[in-house]
Amino acid sequence: MSYAKGQNITCPHCGADAFVKLEAIMDGWTKTGEIVACSDCNGALDDTGSSNTPDPAGLSAFLGTEKAVPIQVIDDSGKIGFCRDCVSYVEHPFAIRCMLHNRVIEPMDSCRDYDERKDDT
């Protein structure tokens, strides 16, 4: 049978619902090959015609997760809203903070609540 990395399977060794993983075969610090194995019992699977391309849909279904929606950081005018240009950006000698979210930030961070400063204050 052909297996893809991340594919949802029923393991022929342990019978568990698991997914396929690639394990490196090592000889000291040298990688000598790879085997296809069960994520639950680490049992080697027959990998004739195996595909090394990951199967993210199978892994997502197995873990019960969905694909994350990326945050849109570019506004309608085409400008990127970095925290350093926001009204909530406050510099302190020990940390740079966002007063809107009350947390430590980096100047090049961005968020959905970006509100551009109108003047150089």
N, C-alpha and C positions, 0 to 999 in steps of 0.2 A: 504494500500500500504506500501511497505517496503522502508525506506529511509536510506541513508548512509550519514554521516557527510561530507559536501563538495559537495554533489551531486547536479547537475544542474537541477532545476525544474521550472515549471510554477506554481506559487502559486495559490491554489484554493480560497484564500481569496481576494488577491489584483490583481491577474492576471499578475503580473510582472515576468519577467525572473529573477530568483534569485537562491541562493543555500541554502542547508539545514545546519542549525547550531544547536548545542545542547546548551540549556540554563539550568542552574542549578536552582532548586527550593529551596529557602532558607527559613529557619525559624530562624530569628535572624542571628547568626553566624554558624548555623548548616545546612549542605546540606541535604535536605530530599529526593531529587530525581532529575531527569532530564526530560526535555521535548524536543521534536524535533520541531524546529520553522523555519519560513521563515526568511531569512536574511534581507528582505526589510521591511516587515510590522510587524515582530515578531509574526505573527499569528501561533498558535499551529497547528501542522499537525498530522494526525492520524498515529501513529507509531507502528501499529500492525506488529510484525515480523521485527522491526527495527534493523539495524545493526550498532553498534557503531564504526566500523572500518571506517576510513576516506577514501574518494574517491578523491585522489589528481588529477586524470586525469580530473574529472568533474570540480574541482575548477580551474585548470590551463586553461581549455577551457573557463570557465566563465570570468576569469580575463584577458585572452589573453596573458598569459605568458608561457614561455618555461622553462624546467628544466635547471638550471645553470650547465655549464661544469666545473668540478673541475680542479684546477690548479695542474699540475704535478710538485712537488717540489723536487723529487728525480731524480738525473741525471743518466746517463747510468752506471756510476761506483757504484751506490747504495748509494752515499753520498747525504745527505740533504743539500741544499744550504740556510743557514740562513744568514740574513743580516749582522750579526756580523762578518762573514767571507768574506764579499764582498769587492771589491776594492772601491766601492762608499760609504762605511760606514764611517762616520765622527762623532767622539765624541766631544761634546761641553759641557761646565759646565751646561748649562741650557736645552739642548735638544740633542738628537741623531738624526742625519739627514742622508738622502740618497741624495747624491749630483747628482745622475743620474736623479732622479724624483723630486728633490728639495722639499722634504717634511719631516716631523718629523716621525720617525719610532721607533720600538722596536727592540732590538737585536735578538729576536727569530722570527721576521717576515720573510717572504720569498716572492719572486716574480719570474717572468719568465726571467727577465733580469739579473739574478745572474751571477756574474763573480768572481770566486774565487781569493783571494789574494795569490800571490806566495810566499811572505816572511812575516815576522812578523813586518810590518810597520803600 
